[in-house]
Amino acid sequence: MNSLIEKEKKIIEEFSFLETLEEKYIFLIEIGKKLPLINNKYLIDKYIIDNCQSKIWMRLNIKKKKLIIKAYTEALIPKGILFLIIRIYSNSYINDIINYNNNFLKKIGLKNFLSPLRSNGILNIINKIKLFILNNY
């Protein structure tokens, strides 16, 4: 089975215990604290995700046919969302990422509650990942 689908199922299960939007936001803030630190040398314009409401830096690499993502933001909710994106995509095989439908935010019940700017920012992150893969694999 596709490793991304397995990761997605675990995240959906974790969110299934959260009943309200407030509980989901609190959970995002808590998991965002687990976002690994990125080396300060990557906190430069070259690694900024364009058109995001929050300032997000992301560095992508491919090692042994797997995508490695390092990212950082100071914003609380985006940090949690970024943690989820990294949890799904990072350390996953490139071929699995290419075939992944990226529907996890809808499945955990957040897609409809995010502002258009935040939704657009997430789409920009996903697009940057896919474009990086297309250009480097």
N, CA, C and O atoms as CSV, one atom per row, in Angstrom:
chain,resi,resn,atom,element,x,y,z
A,1,MET,N,N,0.842,-1.197,0.000
A,1,MET,CA,C,0.000,0.000,0.000
A,1,MET,C,C,0.881,1.253,0.000
A,1,MET,O,O,1.984,1.252,0.547
A,2,ASN,N,N,0.391,2.286,-0.603
A,2,ASN,CA,C,1.067,3.570,-0.680
A,2,ASN,C,C,1.308,4.116,0.732
A,2,ASN,O,O,0.379,4.214,1.534
A,3,SER,N,N,2.563,4.470,1.027
A,3,SER,CA,C,2.910,4.949,2.371
A,3,SER,C,C,2.188,6.251,2.728
A,3,SER,O,O,1.894,6.495,3.898
A,4,LEU,N,N,1.901,7.087,1.724
A,4,LEU,CA,C,1.187,8.335,1.999
A,4,LEU,C,C,-0.234,8.050,2.476
A,4,LEU,O,O,-0.744,8.729,3.368
A,5,ILE,N,N,-0.862,7.057,1.886
A,5,ILE,CA,C,-2.225,6.688,2.287
A,5,ILE,C,C,-2.214,6.179,3.726
A,5,ILE,O,O,-3.120,6.490,4.499
A,6,GLU,N,N,-1.209,5.408,4.089
A,6,GLU,CA,C,-1.096,4.915,5.466
A,6,GLU,C,C,-0.907,6.074,6.444
A,6,GLU,O,O,-1.521,6.101,7.511
A,7,LYS,N,N,-0.057,7.027,6.075
A,7,LYS,CA,C,0.171,8.206,6.926
A,7,LYS,C,C,-1.117,9.016,7.044
A,7,LYS,O,O,-1.471,9.482,8.127
A,8,GLU,N,N,-1.810,9.177,5.923
A,8,GLU,CA,C,-3.070,9.925,5.913
A,8,GLU,C,C,-4.086,9.265,6.843
A,8,GLU,O,O,-4.762,9.955,7.606
A,9,LYS,N,N,-4.200,7.942,6.788
A,9,LYS,CA,C,-5.164,7.232,7.634
A,9,LYS,C,C,-4.882,7.469,9.119
A,9,LYS,O,O,-5.816,7.625,9.906
A,10,LYS,N,N,-3.616,7.497,9.504
A,10,LYS,CA,C,-3.259,7.746,10.904
A,10,LYS,C,C,-3.678,9.147,11.335
A,10,LYS,O,O,-4.181,9.342,12.442
A,11,ILE,N,N,-3.467,10.113,10.455
A,11,ILE,CA,C,-3.852,11.497,10.766
A,11,ILE,C,C,-5.366,11.611,10.871
A,11,ILE,O,O,-5.875,12.263,11.782
A,12,ILE,N,N,-6.086,10.988,9.953
A,12,ILE,CA,C,-7.555,11.015,9.987
A,12,ILE,C,C,-8.059,10.395,11.292
A,12,ILE,O,O,-8.999,10.901,11.905
A,13,GLU,N,N,-7.432,9.308,11.705
A,13,GLU,CA,C,-7.819,8.651,12.959
A,13,GLU,C,C,-7.586,9.582,14.153
A,13,GLU,O,O,-8.430,9.672,15.044
A,14,GLU,N,N,-6.450,10.269,14.172
A,14,GLU,CA,C,-6.161,11.198,15.266
A,14,GLU,C,C,-7.206,12.314,15.328
A,14,GLU,O,O,-7.638,12.700,16.414
A,15,PHE,N,N,-7.605,12.824,14.183
A,15,PHE,CA,C,-8.574,13.920,14.138
A,15,PHE,C,C,-10.004,13.435,14.390
A,15,PHE,O,O,-10.873,14.240,14.724
A,16,SER,N,N,-10.260,12.142,14.237
A,16,SER,CA,C,-11.622,11.622,14.409
A,16,SER,C,C,-12.115,11.774,15.852
A,16,SER,O,O,-13.321,11.766,16.093
A,17,PHE,N,N,-11.199,11.913,16.804
A,17,PHE,CA,C,-11.581,12.071,18.205
A,17,PHE,C,C,-11.915,13.520,18.543
A,17,PHE,O,O,-12.420,13.805,19.629
A,18,LEU,N,N,-11.636,14.425,17.627
A,18,LEU,CA,C,-11.873,15.851,17.865
A,18,LEU,C,C,-13.225,16.228,17.274
A,18,LEU,O,O,-13.451,16.079,16.073
A,19,GLU,N,N,-14.107,16.710,18.116
A,19,GLU,CA,C,-15.477,16.954,17.671
A,19,GLU,C,C,-15.715,18.364,17.153
A,19,GLU,O,O,-16.486,18.554,16.212
A,20,THR,N,N,-15.069,19.346,17.749
A,20,THR,CA,C,-15.356,20.726,17.358
A,20,THR,C,C,-14.181,21.319,16.582
A,20,THR,O,O,-13.058,20.817,16.628
A,21,LEU,N,N,-14.473,22.377,15.886
A,21,LEU,CA,C,-13.436,23.091,15.151
A,21,LEU,C,C,-12.386,23.641,16.115
A,21,LEU,O,O,-11.193,23.641,15.813
A,22,GLU,N,N,-12.841,24.107,17.269
A,22,GLU,CA,C,-11.912,24.627,18.278
A,22,GLU,C,C,-10.936,23.537,18.728
A,22,GLU,O,O,-9.740,23.796,18.864
A,23,GLU,N,N,-11.437,22.324,18.959
A,23,GLU,CA,C,-10.569,21.210,19.350
A,23,GLU,C,C,-9.541,20.910,18.259
A,23,GLU,O,O,-8.386,20.605,18.556
A,24,LYS,N,N,-9.961,20.996,17.011
A,24,LYS,CA,C,-9.052,20.742,15.887
A,24,LYS,C,C,-7.967,21.814,15.818
A,24,LYS,O,O,-6.800,21.502,15.583
A,25,TYR,N,N,-8.347,23.068,16.022
A,25,TYR,CA,C,-7.363,24.152,16.009
A,25,TYR,C,C,-6.374,24.020,17.167
A,25,TYR,O,O,-5.177,24.247,16.994
A,26,ILE,N,N,-6.873,23.655,18.337
A,26,ILE,CA,C,-5.985,23.452,19.486
A,26,ILE,C,C,-5.020,22.315,19.198
A,26,ILE,O,O,-3.832,22.410,19.507
A,27,PHE,N,N,-5.524,21.247,18.610
A,27,PHE,CA,C,-4.667,20.110,18.247
A,27,PHE,C,C,-3.606,20.536,17.238
A,27,PHE,O,O,-2.446,20.142,17.356
A,28,LEU,N,N,-3.998,21.349,16.234
A,28,LEU,CA,C,-3.023,21.844,15.254
A,28,LEU,C,C,-1.915,22.646,15.936
A,28,LEU,O,O,-0.738,22.502,15.605
A,29,ILE,N,N,-2.300,23.481,16.878
A,29,ILE,CA,C,-1.309,24.286,17.601
A,29,ILE,C,C,-0.357,23.368,18.374
A,29,ILE,O,O,0.853,23.596,18.387
A,30,GLU,N,N,-0.897,22.344,19.008
A,30,GLU,CA,C,-0.060,21.424,19.795
A,30,GLU,C,C,0.897,20.627,18.907
A,30,GLU,O,O,2.078,20.502,19.231
A,31,ILE,N,N,0.397,20.086,17.786
A,31,ILE,CA,C,1.290,19.291,16.933
A,31,ILE,C,C,2.291,20.190,16.212
A,31,ILE,O,O,3.384,19.752,15.852
A,32,GLY,N,N,1.912,21.440,16.008
A,32,GLY,CA,C,2.836,22.387,15.384
A,32,GLY,C,C,4.098,22.593,16.214
A,32,GLY,O,O,5.153,22.928,15.675
A,33,LYS,N,N,3.988,22.394,17.515
A,33,LYS,CA,C,5.152,22.514,18.395
A,33,LYS,C,C,6.177,21.419,18.119
A,33,LYS,O,O,7.338,21.539,18.511
A,34,LYS,N,N,5.751,20.352,17.445
A,34,LYS,CA,C,6.651,19.242,17.108
A,34,LYS,C,C,7.399,19.462,15.804
A,34,LYS,O,O,8.255,18.659,15.434
A,35,LEU,N,N,7.081,20.547,15.104
A,35,LEU,CA,C,7.751,20.819,13.834
A,35,LEU,C,C,9.245,20.950,14.079
A,35,LEU,O,O,9.673,21.823,14.834
A,36,PRO,N,N,10.051,20.089,13.446
A,36,PRO,CA,C,11.505,20.169,13.675
A,36,PRO,C,C,12.056,21.520,13.231
A,36,PRO,O,O,11.577,22.121,12.269
A,37,LEU,N,N,13.051,21.972,13.937
A,37,LEU,CA,C,13.680,23.244,13.587
A,37,LEU,C,C,14.431,23.104,12.272
A,37,LEU,O,O,14.966,22.042,11.955
A,38,ILE,N,N,14.462,24.176,11.524
A,38,ILE,CA,C,15.205,24.222,10.276
A,38,ILE,C,C,16.450,25.068,10.531
A,38,ILE,O,O,16.408,26.016,11.315
A,39,ASN,N,N,17.525,24.737,9.892
A,39,ASN,CA,C,18.759,25.490,10.039
A,39,ASN,C,C,18.513,26.941,9.613
A,39,ASN,O,O,17.899,27.185,8.574
A,40,ASN,N,N,18.981,27.888,10.396
A,40,ASN,CA,C,18.774,29.317,10.112
A,40,ASN,C,C,19.283,29.743,8.740
A,40,ASN,O,O,18.794,30.727,8.184
A,41,LYS,N,N,20.253,29.022,8.183
A,41,LYS,CA,C,20.781,29.404,6.875
A,41,LYS,C,C,19.744,29.225,5.760
A,41,LYS,O,O,19.931,29.733,4.655
A,42,TYR,N,N,18.640,28.495,6.051
A,42,TYR,CA,C,17.579,28.315,5.056
A,42,TYR,C,C,16.422,29.300,5.254
A,42,TYR,O,O,15.445,29.256,4.506
A,43,LEU,N,N,16.516,30.162,6.223
A,43,LEU,CA,C,15.475,31.168,6.448
A,43,LEU,C,C,15.792,32.416,5.625
A,43,LEU,O,O,15.953,33.519,6.147
A,44,ILE,N,N,15.872,32.188,4.324
A,44,ILE,CA,C,16.158,33.267,3.366
A,44,ILE,C,C,15.092,33.245,2.274
A,44,ILE,O,O,14.342,32.279,2.139
A,45,ASP,N,N,15.041,34.318,1.505
A,45,ASP,CA,C,14.001,34.465,0.484
A,45,ASP,C,C,13.923,33.307,-0.496
A,45,ASP,O,O,12.839,32.976,-0.976
A,46,LYS,N,N,15.045,32.691,-0.796
A,46,LYS,CA,C,15.081,31.577,-1.756
A,46,LYS,C,C,14.125,30.450,-1.349
A,46,LYS,O,O,13.606,29.746,-2.215
A,47,TYR,N,N,13.886,30.269,-0.049
A,47,TYR,CA,C,13.082,29.150,0.443
A,47,TYR,C,C,11.678,29.554,0.903
A,47,TYR,O,O,10.936,28.721,1.424
A,48,ILE,N,N,11.312,30.809,0.716
A,48,ILE,CA,C,9.974,31.272,1.121
A,48,ILE,C,C,8.931,30.768,0.126
A,48,ILE,O,O,9.159,30.769,-1.084
A,49,ILE,N,N,7.785,30.337,0.654
A,49,ILE,CA,C,6.651,29.945,-0.180
A,49,ILE,C,C,5.898,31.215,-0.538
A,49,ILE,O,O,5.428,31.937,0.340
A,50,ASP,N,N,5.788,31.480,-1.815
A,50,ASP,CA,C,5.090,32.682,-2.278
A,50,ASP,C,C,3.581,32.575,-2.059
A,50,ASP,O,O,3.012,31.483,-2.042
A,51,ASN,N,N,2.962,33.719,-1.896
A,51,ASN,CA,C,1.507,33.862,-1.804
A,51,ASN,C,C,0.880,33.132,-0.623
A,51,ASN,O,O,-0.255,32.665,-0.715
A,52,CYS,N,N,1.600,33.032,0.471
A,52,CYS,CA,C,1.044,32.482,1.709
A,52,CYS,C,C,0.723,33.638,2.644
A,52,CYS,O,O,1.412,34.658,2.648
A,53,GLN,N,N,-0.316,33.467,3.425
A,53,GLN,CA,C,-0.693,34.487,4.397
A,53,GLN,C,C,0.398,34.626,5.461
A,53,GLN,O,O,0.692,35.728,5.922
A,54,SER,N,N,0.992,33.498,5.841
A,54,SER,CA,C,2.075,33.481,6.826
A,54,SER,C,C,3.399,33.299,6.099
A,54,SER,O,O,3.441,32.794,4.977
A,55,LYS,N,N,4.463,33.710,6.740
A,55,LYS,CA,C,5.787,33.515,6.164
A,55,LYS,C,C,6.219,32.073,6.435
A,55,LYS,O,O,6.379,31.668,7.586
A,56,ILE,N,N,6.404,31.306,5.356
A,56,ILE,CA,C,6.783,29.900,5.462
A,56,ILE,C,C,8.012,29.654,4.605
A,56,ILE,O,O,8.057,30.021,3.431
A,57,TRP,N,N,9.011,29.024,5.219
A,57,TRP,CA,C,10.217,28.631,4.495
A,57,TRP,C,C,10.181,27.119,4.333
A,57,TRP,O,O,9.801,26.401,5.258
A,58,MET,N,N,10.579,26.631,3.155
A,58,MET,CA,C,10.573,25.192,2.923
A,58,MET,C,C,11.751,24.797,2.044
A,58,MET,O,O,11.980,25.380,0.984
A,59,ARG,N,N,12.486,23.803,2.503
A,59,ARG,CA,C,13.620,23.271,1.751
A,59,ARG,C,C,13.306,21.833,1.386
A,59,ARG,O,O,12.920,21.037,2.241
A,60,LEU,N,N,13.474,21.502,0.106
A,60,LEU,CA,C,13.152,20.172,-0.397
A,60,LEU,C,C,14.396,19.493,-0.950
A,60,LEU,O,O,15.232,20.130,-1.591
A,61,ASN,N,N,14.507,18.196,-0.695
A,61,ASN,CA,C,15.597,17.381,-1.228
A,61,ASN,C,C,15.043,16.009,-1.585
A,61,ASN,O,O,14.009,15.586,-1.068
A,62,ILE,N,N,15.745,15.327,-2.471
A,62,ILE,CA,C,15.412,13.940,-2.781
A,62,ILE,C,C,16.612,13.089,-2.403
A,62,ILE,O,O,17.733,13.341,-2.847
A,63,LYS,N,N,16.364,12.071,-1.573
A,63,LYS,CA,C,17.414,11.132,-1.167
A,63,LYS,C,C,16.854,9.718,-1.270
A,63,LYS,O,O,15.825,9.399,-0.675
A,64,LYS,N,N,17.543,8.883,-2.030
A,64,LYS,CA,C,17.147,7.483,-2.198
A,64,LYS,C,C,15.696,7.357,-2.643
A,64,LYS,O,O,14.939,6.543,-2.112
A,65,LYS,N,N,15.319,8.171,-3.623
A,65,LYS,CA,C,13.977,8.174,-4.221
A,65,LYS,C,C,12.881,8.596,-3.245
A,65,LYS,O,O,11.701,8.329,-3.475
A,66,LYS,N,N,13.277,9.259,-2.148
A,66,LYS,CA,C,12.318,9.776,-1.182
A,66,LYS,C,C,12.474,11.289,-1.062
A,66,LYS,O,O,13.578,11.826,-1.157
A,67,LEU,N,N,11.350,11.959,-0.853
A,67,LEU,CA,C,11.355,13.402,-0.656
A,67,LEU,C,C,11.649,13.706,0.811
A,67,LEU,O,O,11.075,13.092,1.710
A,68,ILE,N,N,12.540,14.651,1.037
A,68,ILE,CA,C,12.862,15.116,2.388
A,68,ILE,C,C,12.468,16.587,2.466
A,68,ILE,O,O,12.911,17.399,1.654
A,69,ILE,N,N,11.644,16.921,3.436
A,69,ILE,CA,C,11.158,18.296,3.588
A,69,ILE,C,C,11.599,18.839,4.939
A,69,ILE,O,O,11.440,18.190,5.973
A,70,LYS,N,N,12.148,20.028,4.907
A,70,LYS,CA,C,12.434,20.806,6.116
A,70,LYS,C,C,11.686,22.121,5.939
A,70,LYS,O,O,11.761,22.737,4.876
A,71,ALA,N,N,10.972,22.554,6.960
A,71,ALA,CA,C,10.183,23.773,6.818
A,71,ALA,C,C,10.038,24.467,8.166
A,71,ALA,O,O,10.258,23.881,9.226
A,72,TYR,N,N,9.652,25.761,8.082
A,72,TYR,CA,C,9.486,26.550,9.296
A,72,TYR,C,C,8.504,27.696,9.077
A,72,TYR,O,O,8.455,28.299,8.005
A,73,THR,N,N,7.743,27.975,10.092
A,73,THR,CA,C,6.923,29.168,10.178
A,73,THR,C,C,6.732,29.489,11.656
A,73,THR,O,O,6.817,28.603,12.506
A,74,GLU,N,N,6.477,30.743,11.955
A,74,GLU,CA,C,6.210,31.132,13.339
A,74,GLU,C,C,4.716,31.132,13.654
A,74,GLU,O,O,4.331,31.119,14.823
A,75,ALA,N,N,3.879,31.146,12.627
A,75,ALA,CA,C,2.431,31.212,12.815
A,75,ALA,C,C,1.899,29.881,13.366
A,75,ALA,O,O,2.262,28.816,12.866
A,76,LEU,N,N,1.055,29.938,14.379
A,76,LEU,CA,C,0.637,28.742,15.110
A,76,LEU,C,C,-0.174,27.738,14.290
A,76,LEU,O,O,0.208,26.571,14.215
A,77,ILE,N,N,-1.259,28.150,13.686
A,77,ILE,CA,C,-2.098,27.222,12.907
A,77,ILE,C,C,-1.329,26.725,11.678
A,77,ILE,O,O,-1.304,25.518,11.436
A,78,PRO,N,N,-0.705,27.606,10.899
A,78,PRO,CA,C,0.082,27.117,9.756
A,78,PRO,C,C,1.204,26.156,10.163
A,78,PRO,O,O,1.551,25.249,9.407
A,79,LYS,N,N,1.762,26.355,11.347
A,79,LYS,CA,C,2.816,25.450,11.815
A,79,LYS,C,C,2.253,24.040,11.969
A,79,LYS,O,O,2.917,23.067,11.609
A,80,GLY,N,N,1.048,23.919,12.496
A,80,GLY,CA,C,0.404,22.609,12.635
A,80,GLY,C,C,0.078,21.997,11.290
A,80,GLY,O,O,0.290,20.803,11.078
A,81,ILE,N,N,-0.435,22.808,10.383
A,81,ILE,CA,C,-0.746,22.318,9.032
A,81,ILE,C,C,0.535,21.901,8.325
A,81,ILE,O,O,0.571,20.869,7.655
A,82,LEU,N,N,1.571,22.690,8.472
A,82,LEU,CA,C,2.872,22.367,7.874
A,82,LEU,C,C,3.410,21.056,8.448
A,82,LEU,O,O,3.980,20.241,7.723
A,83,PHE,N,N,3.225,20.861,9.750
A,83,PHE,CA,C,3.651,19.604,10.371
A,83,PHE,C,C,2.925,18.425,9.718
A,83,PHE,O,O,3.540,17.395,9.442
A,84,LEU,N,N,1.616,18.572,9.468
A,84,LEU,CA,C,0.851,17.496,8.826
A,84,LEU,C,C,1.339,17.238,7.400
A,84,LEU,O,O,1.476,16.086,6.989
A,85,ILE,N,N,1.598,18.296,6.657
A,85,ILE,CA,C,2.092,18.150,5.290
A,85,ILE,C,C,3.429,17.417,5.289
A,85,ILE,O,O,3.646,16.506,4.491
A,86,ILE,N,N,4.314,17.816,6.181
A,86,ILE,CA,C,5.621,17.164,6.272
A,86,ILE,C,C,5.455,15.710,6.697
A,86,ILE,O,O,6.124,14.819,6.173
A,87,ARG,N,N,4.571,15.485,7.635
A,87,ARG,CA,C,4.335,14.120,8.111
A,87,ARG,C,C,3.876,13.205,6.978
A,87,ARG,O,O,4.265,12.038,6.927
A,88,ILE,N,N,3.068,13.716,6.087
A,88,ILE,CA,C,2.584,12.904,4.970
A,88,ILE,C,C,3.632,12.792,3.863
A,88,ILE,O,O,3.950,11.689,3.419
A,89,TYR,N,N,4.160,13.910,3.426
A,89,TYR,CA,C,5.011,13.925,2.232
A,89,TYR,C,C,6.476,13.578,2.493
A,89,TYR,O,O,7.091,12.873,1.693
A,90,SER,N,N,7.041,14.058,3.592
A,90,SER,CA,C,8.463,13.851,3.820
A,90,SER,C,C,8.748,12.386,4.122
A,90,SER,O,O,7.986,11.719,4.822
A,91,ASN,N,N,9.837,11.910,3.591
A,91,ASN,CA,C,10.248,10.526,3.746
A,91,ASN,C,C,9.336,9.562,2.988
A,91,ASN,O,O,9.298,8.371,3.294
A,92,SER,N,N,8.613,10.070,2.013
A,92,SER,CA,C,7.757,9.245,1.151
A,92,SER,C,C,8.422,9.106,-0.206
A,92,SER,O,O,9.162,9.982,-0.654
A,93,TYR,N,N,8.139,7.982,-0.848
A,93,TYR,CA,C,8.701,7.744,-2.179
A,93,TYR,C,C,8.091,8.700,-3.197
A,93,TYR,O,O,6.898,9.003,-3.162
A,94,ILE,N,N,8.944,9.163,-4.100
A,94,ILE,CA,C,8.530,10.118,-5.130
A,94,ILE,C,C,7.337,9.597,-5.926
A,94,ILE,O,O,6.386,10.342,-6.164
A,95,ASN,N,N,7.372,8.341,-6.337
A,95,ASN,CA,C,6.267,7.780,-7.124
A,95,ASN,C,C,4.958,7.793,-6.349
A,95,ASN,O,O,3.898,8.010,-6.937
A,96,ASP,N,N,5.011,7.566,-5.045
A,96,ASP,CA,C,3.804,7.630,-4.221
A,96,ASP,C,C,3.258,9.058,-4.166
A,96,ASP,O,O,2.047,9.271,-4.217
A,97,ILE,N,N,4.157,10.023,-4.064
A,97,ILE,CA,C,3.742,11.433,-4.009
A,97,ILE,C,C,3.077,11.843,-5.316
A,97,ILE,O,O,2.058,12.533,-5.307
A,98,ILE,N,N,3.648,11.421,-6.435
A,98,ILE,CA,C,3.092,11.763,-7.748
A,98,ILE,C,C,1.658,11.258,-7.877
A,98,ILE,O,O,0.817,11.922,-8.483
A,99,ASN,N,N,1.377,10.092,-7.314
A,99,ASN,CA,C,0.047,9.479,-7.444
A,99,ASN,C,C,-0.906,9.820,-6.297
A,99,ASN,O,O,-2.038,9.337,-6.279
A,100,TYR,N,N,-0.471,10.637,-5.348
A,100,TYR,CA,C,-1.291,10.961,-4.180
A,100,TYR,C,C,-2.294,12.061,-4.506
A,100,TYR,O,O,-1.958,13.025,-5.194
A,101,ASN,N,N,-3.532,11.919,-4.011
A,101,ASN,CA,C,-4.593,12.876,-4.342
A,101,ASN,C,C,-4.700,14.073,-3.414
A,101,ASN,O,O,-5.490,14.977,-3.687
A,102,ASN,N,N,-3.931,14.117,-2.316
A,102,ASN,CA,C,-3.891,15.276,-1.423
A,102,ASN,C,C,-5.272,15.729,-0.959
A,102,ASN,O,O,-5.668,16.870,-1.198
A,103,ASN,N,N,-5.980,14.859,-0.315
A,103,ASN,CA,C,-7.324,15.178,0.145
A,103,ASN,C,C,-7.445,15.129,1.668
A,103,ASN,O,O,-8.553,15.150,2.203
A,104,PHE,N,N,-6.317,15.065,2.362
A,104,PHE,CA,C,-6.368,14.824,3.803
A,104,PHE,C,C,-7.007,15.953,4.592
A,104,PHE,O,O,-7.659,15.688,5.602
A,105,LEU,N,N,-6.846,17.216,4.168
A,105,LEU,CA,C,-7.451,18.321,4.925
A,105,LEU,C,C,-8.975,18.260,4.888
A,105,LEU,O,O,-9.642,18.593,5.868
A,106,LYS,N,N,-9.511,17.841,3.771
A,106,LYS,CA,C,-10.959,17.674,3.660
A,106,LYS,C,C,-11.415,16.528,4.562
A,106,LYS,O,O,-12.435,16.631,5.244
A,107,LYS,N,N,-10.649,15.438,4.557
A,107,LYS,CA,C,-11.023,14.251,5.333
A,107,LYS,C,C,-10.966,14.484,6.840
A,107,LYS,O,O,-11.694,13.833,7.590
A,108,ILE,N,N,-10.117,15.397,7.292
A,108,ILE,CA,C,-10.048,15.672,8.738
A,108,ILE,C,C,-10.968,16.818,9.149
A,108,ILE,O,O,-11.034,17.185,10.322
A,109,GLY,N,N,-11.679,17.377,8.170
A,109,GLY,CA,C,-12.684,18.382,8.480
A,109,GLY,C,C,-12.174,19.798,8.610
A,109,GLY,O,O,-12.812,20.620,9.269
A,110,LEU,N,N,-11.044,20.110,8.001
A,110,LEU,CA,C,-10.506,21.472,8.091
A,110,LEU,C,C,-10.685,22.276,6.806
A,110,LEU,O,O,-10.757,23.503,6.858
A,111,LYS,N,N,-10.756,21.633,5.700
A,111,LYS,CA,C,-10.760,22.312,4.402
A,111,LYS,C,C,-11.825,23.412,4.318
A,111,LYS,O,O,-11.552,24.505,3.822
A,112,ASN,N,N,-13.025,23.124,4.798
A,112,ASN,CA,C,-14.126,24.087,4.698
A,112,ASN,C,C,-14.008,25.254,5.673
A,112,ASN,O,O,-14.708,26.257,5.529
A,113,PHE,N,N,-13.131,25.128,6.657
A,113,PHE,CA,C,-13.041,26.158,7.689
A,113,PHE,C,C,-11.823,27.061,7.556
A,113,PHE,O,O,-11.677,28.030,8.302
A,114,LEU,N,N,-10.951,26.743,6.609
A,114,LEU,CA,C,-9.772,27.572,6.407
A,114,LEU,C,C,-10.126,28.774,5.551
A,114,LEU,O,O,-10.959,28.676,4.650
A,115,SER,N,N,-9.508,29.887,5.825
A,115,SER,CA,C,-9.744,31.081,5.019
A,115,SER,C,C,-9.232,30.831,3.603
A,115,SER,O,O,-8.354,29.991,3.401
A,116,PRO,N,N,-9.774,31.554,2.622
A,116,PRO,CA,C,-9.287,31.394,1.250
A,116,PRO,C,C,-7.776,31.636,1.131
A,116,PRO,O,O,-7.094,30.948,0.372
A,117,LEU,N,N,-7.257,32.617,1.881
A,117,LEU,CA,C,-5.813,32.875,1.842
A,117,LEU,C,C,-5.015,31.692,2.370
A,117,LEU,O,O,-3.992,31.320,1.796
A,118,ARG,N,N,-5.486,31.103,3.466
A,118,ARG,CA,C,-4.782,29.956,4.046
A,118,ARG,C,C,-4.891,28.741,3.134
A,118,ARG,O,O,-3.913,28.016,2.951
A,119,SER,N,N,-6.062,28.511,2.564
A,119,SER,CA,C,-6.239,27.402,1.611
A,119,SER,C,C,-5.330,27.576,0.407
A,119,SER,O,O,-4.736,26.614,-0.080
A,120,ASN,N,N,-5.226,28.812,-0.069
A,120,ASN,CA,C,-4.348,29.105,-1.197
A,120,ASN,C,C,-2.890,28.850,-0.826
A,120,ASN,O,O,-2.119,28.339,-1.639
A,121,GLY,N,N,-2.516,29.202,0.389
A,121,GLY,CA,C,-1.153,28.958,0.854
A,121,GLY,C,C,-0.828,27.475,0.889
A,121,GLY,O,O,0.264,27.064,0.494
A,122,ILE,N,N,-1.773,26.668,1.362
A,122,ILE,CA,C,-1.567,25.213,1.397
A,122,ILE,C,C,-1.423,24.676,-0.020
A,122,ILE,O,O,-0.562,23.838,-0.288
A,123,LEU,N,N,-2.256,25.154,-0.914
A,123,LEU,CA,C,-2.165,24.746,-2.318
A,123,LEU,C,C,-0.800,25.130,-2.897
A,123,LEU,O,O,-0.217,24.362,-3.661
A,124,ASN,N,N,-0.292,26.305,-2.540
A,124,ASN,CA,C,1.037,26.724,-3.007
A,124,ASN,C,C,2.136,25.806,-2.483
A,124,ASN,O,O,3.094,25.509,-3.196
A,125,ILE,N,N,1.997,25.355,-1.233
A,125,ILE,CA,C,2.981,24.431,-0.663
A,125,ILE,C,C,2.953,23.107,-1.429
A,125,ILE,O,O,4.000,22.593,-1.823
A,126,ILE,N,N,1.773,22.564,-1.636
A,126,ILE,CA,C,1.627,21.289,-2.360
A,126,ILE,C,C,2.145,21.428,-3.790
A,126,ILE,O,O,2.837,20.544,-4.296
A,127,ASN,N,N,1.808,22.538,-4.433
A,127,ASN,CA,C,2.285,22.768,-5.805
A,127,ASN,C,C,3.805,22.879,-5.860
A,127,ASN,O,O,4.435,22.379,-6.793
A,128,LYS,N,N,4.393,23.536,-4.858
A,128,LYS,CA,C,5.855,23.650,-4.814
A,128,LYS,C,C,6.489,22.266,-4.679
A,128,LYS,O,O,7.505,21.982,-5.315
A,129,ILE,N,N,5.902,21.418,-3.864
A,129,ILE,CA,C,6.402,20.052,-3.700
A,129,ILE,C,C,6.347,19.308,-5.033
A,129,ILE,O,O,7.332,18.698,-5.449
A,130,LYS,N,N,5.198,19.360,-5.697
A,130,LYS,CA,C,5.039,18.630,-6.960
A,130,LYS,C,C,5.939,19.199,-8.060
A,130,LYS,O,O,6.518,18.446,-8.843
A,131,LEU,N,N,6.054,20.508,-8.116
A,131,LEU,CA,C,6.927,21.135,-9.109
A,131,LEU,C,C,8.388,20.765,-8.859
A,131,LEU,O,O,9.136,20.502,-9.800
A,132,PHE,N,N,8.787,20.745,-7.601
A,132,PHE,CA,C,10.147,20.343,-7.250
A,132,PHE,C,C,10.420,18.927,-7.737
A,132,PHE,O,O,11.475,18.656,-8.311
A,133,ILE,N,N,9.472,18.028,-7.509
A,133,ILE,CA,C,9.638,16.643,-7.938
A,133,ILE,C,C,9.746,16.558,-9.451
A,133,ILE,O,O,10.615,15.860,-9.973
A,134,LEU,N,N,8.877,17.260,-10.157
A,134,LEU,CA,C,8.893,17.231,-11.623
A,134,LEU,C,C,10.220,17.769,-12.177
A,134,LEU,O,O,10.728,17.269,-13.180
A,135,ASN,N,N,10.766,18.774,-11.525
A,135,ASN,CA,C,12.005,19.387,-12.000
A,135,ASN,C,C,13.271,18.654,-11.558
A,135,ASN,O,O,14.340,18.864,-12.132
A,136,ASN,N,N,13.159,17.811,-10.558
A,136,ASN,CA,C,14.358,17.200,-9.980
A,136,ASN,C,C,14.371,15.672,-9.970
A,136,ASN,O,O,15.286,15.064,-9.415
A,137,TYR,N,N,13.376,15.059,-10.571
A,137,TYR,CA,C,13.342,13.610,-10.528
A,137,TYR,C,C,13.179,13.038,-11.915
A,137,TYR,O,O,13.129,11.819,-12.077
